Amino acid sequence: MPRFAANLSMLYPEHAFLERFAAAAADGFDAVEYLFPYEYSAQVLKQHLSDNGLVQALFNAPPGDWAAGERGIATLPGRESEFRAGFDRALEYAAVLGNTRIHVMAGLLPSEQHRERHHAVYLENLAYATAQARQAGVTVLLEPINTRDMPGFFLNRQDQAHAICKEVGASNLKVQFDCYHCQIVEGDLAVKLLRDINGIGHIQIAGVPDRHEPNLGELNYPYLFELIDELGYDGWVGCEYRPKSDTSAGLQWLRDWKAR
């Protein structure tokens, strides 16, 4: 059975952030993930994990100026020092929180004519990040993001992400397979899971097209969950969706799956 992690950046919006740990544990989650930990000290977050018997599955490296619209800086020329300092900070948090996965957002591409330069910066920054992460036993993740939710994002397709991993050549660089993003851009999820499973380091789920509960919309998640099991994936599956109403009531899909 897949192991599910609650994404606290999206689930439980009815609670203040630090209260979401207890809410997730009360609903039977064993792990949590979220976008960014940096608003709180690592020690405060670790205490909430420990108090609620939760594992930290994943968080993102610093993305630049999120409020100003930046969505990662790993590909941005001239921001290499900032990226590397930010990734080092992420490793410091991971050392306390215990997660072995850090997602690095690529960033926005201003136009296709700049792709080659951004690609070169990406490779350099990923070489640095994977070298530092290897010493800490951490895997770096890349995530293709759909063009509807995040126009201009550098990385959109699964094959594009896996090709970059091959270029970098680091064994601790893998792809974050977000079913929601993949379905919007490419579809054919089962075939891509079969093709790419050895290079997938984390999986996330949400309903398509509205990013609500996974039992709402066009995807057959029970089929995909069974396939993930058959493929031997033993990592966490992050529930990164926006609850349509009350989070706990909307988790009937999870209770039903566990009762199978």
N, C-alpha and C positions, 0 to 999 in steps of 0.2 A: 504494500500500500504506500502511495506517495506520502512523504512527510511535508506537511503544510506549515508555512510561516506566515504570520499576520504582518502585512505591511502597515506600520503605524502612521505613515504619512497620509494614508488614504482611509484606512479602516478606523472606526470609532471616532468620527469627527464630533460626536456628541460629548466627548470627554476632552479635557485638557491633555496635552501630549503625554506628560508623565503618568497620568492616570490610565493611559491606554495599555500599559504593560499588564496591570492587574486585570483589566477587562479582557485582554486576549487570553490570559491564563485561565480566567473563569470560563471562557468558552472552549477550553480544551486545546488551545494552541501550545506547542512546545517550543516554538521559536518565533522570533520577530526580525523584521528588517524595516528599514526606513531610508529616506533619501539622504539626510545629513545629520550627523550627531553634534555638530560643532557649536550649537547654541548652548549646550550643557557640558559640564566637565565629564570626562570619561568615568570618573569615580562615581558620580551621581547616577549615570546610566547603568554602570555595573551593579550598583546597589539595587536598582529596580529590576534588573535581570535576576539577580540572586534572590531577592525577596519573593519573586514570583516563579522561580524554578524555570526560567526561560533561557534559551540559547540565542546568542546574537548570530544571525545567519549572514547578514550583508548590510553594507551601507556604501555610499558613494564618496569618492574623493572630492575635495572642494571644487566647485564648478565655475569659479570666477564670480562675477557680480550677478547673482541669480535675479535679484530684484530689478536690475536694469535690462534683463532679457538674455543674459549670457547663459548658455547651456553646455558648459564644459569649455576647457581651454587646451585640451591635449593636442589639438591640431593648429593652434593659433600661433603664427610666427611672432616673435618678439615677447612671448609670454612663457618661454621655457623655464626661466628661473622661478617664476611664480608657480608653474605647474609642479615643478620638482619639490619646492618647499611645501606645497599643499599635499602632495602625495606622501612626503615624509611625515606630515602631521597625521594623515590618515593611518599610517602604519603605527604611530604612537597610540592612537585610539584603539586600533585592532589589538595591540598588545595587551591592553587592559580589558577590552570587551570580549576577546577570545574568538572573534570571527576570522575565518581563513579566506574570505572572499571580499574584494574591494572592486567596485565598479568605477571605471574611469570614463566619464562622458567626453565624447570626441569634440563637440562644439559645432557651431554654425559655419557653413561655408558661404561667404558673401556672393560668390559667383563661380561657375564652373571653370572659368579661366584661371582661378587660383587653386584648383584642386591639386595639381602636382606639387606645389609648394607646401600646402597644408598636409599632404600625404607624407612628404619627407619629414616634416616636423613631428607628425604623429609617430612615425617609426622611431625617431630619435628619443622621443619622450617615453614611448612604450619600452624601449630597450633599457632606459634608466629605471623605469618603474618595476619592470620584471626582475631586474638584477637586485634591486633593494628588497623587493617582496620575497624573493627566493630565500634570502637570509633569514626572514621571519616566518617562513613556511606559509606564505600567503599567495593565493592565486589572483591575478589581475583579470578583470572581465571587461569585454567590449559588448555594447548593446546596440544593434540596429534599431532605430526608432522611426515610426511611420511619418510620412510627409504631411499627413492631415493634421496631426496634433502638434508637430514640431517642424514647420516648413524650413527648409534650408539646412537641416541637420546633416552632418557630413556622412553619416553611416546609416544606410536604409535597408540593406539586403543581407540575408544570411551568408550567401556565398562571398560577398564583399568582406564581411567580417572575418570569415575563415581564411580568406586569402591574405588578409593583413596578419593574422596569427602566424601563417606559414612564413611570411616575409620576415617577421621579427624572429621567429625560430626559437621562442622560449617555451619550455614545457609547462610553465605556470601562467601562460596566457591563454584564456579560453573565451568562449562566446556566451553571453547571457541571452537565452532563448525566451523572449517574451511572446507568448502565443498571440496576444492582442495585437502587438505591432506587426508581427509576421503575417497574420491573417489579413490585415488591412493592405499591406504592401504586396504580398506574394500569394497568400493562401497555400494550399497543398501542405499543411502542417505535418501530417503523418510521414509523408515522403521525406521531408526535410529532417525530421527527427531521426528517421532510419538512416539517412545519409550522413548526418553530422554528429550523431550522439557522442562519439569519442572526443569531439572538440567542444562539447557543451559543458559549461561549468556551473550553470544556475538556470532555473526555469521559473517563469512568472506567468500568471494567468489572470484573465478578466473576460467578461462577456463582450462580444462584438455584435453591433457596432457602438454601443453606448458606454462601455467600460463599467458596467454594473456587475452584479453577481455572475459567476461563470455559468450558472444554469439559465441565464437570460440571454437570448440572442442566437446566433447562427452556428456556434461551435458545439460539437458533441464531445464534451469534456469526459464523460465516463469512458468513452472509447479511447481518448488520448491518455487518460490516467492508466488504463490497462496497458496501453502500448509503452508508456514510460516505464512501468514495472517490468514488462517483458524485455525491454532493452537494458535492464539492470541499472538504471539511474538510481543512485542512492543519496543524492543531494536533496536540498530543500526546494520546495515549490512555493514561491512567494505569491500570496494573494494580494495582488496590486490592483485593486479595483475600487471604484467609488460606490459605496452602498446606496441602493435606491431609496432606502428609508433607514430604519433602525439596523445597525450592524448585526447585533446578535440574532434578531429575528430573521435577517437575511441569510444567516449561516445554516439554514435548514438543508441546503445543498450538501454541506459538509457532514452534517449529522446523518443524512440519508446515505452518503457514500460510506461512512464508517460503519454503518449498520448492515451493509451488503454482506 
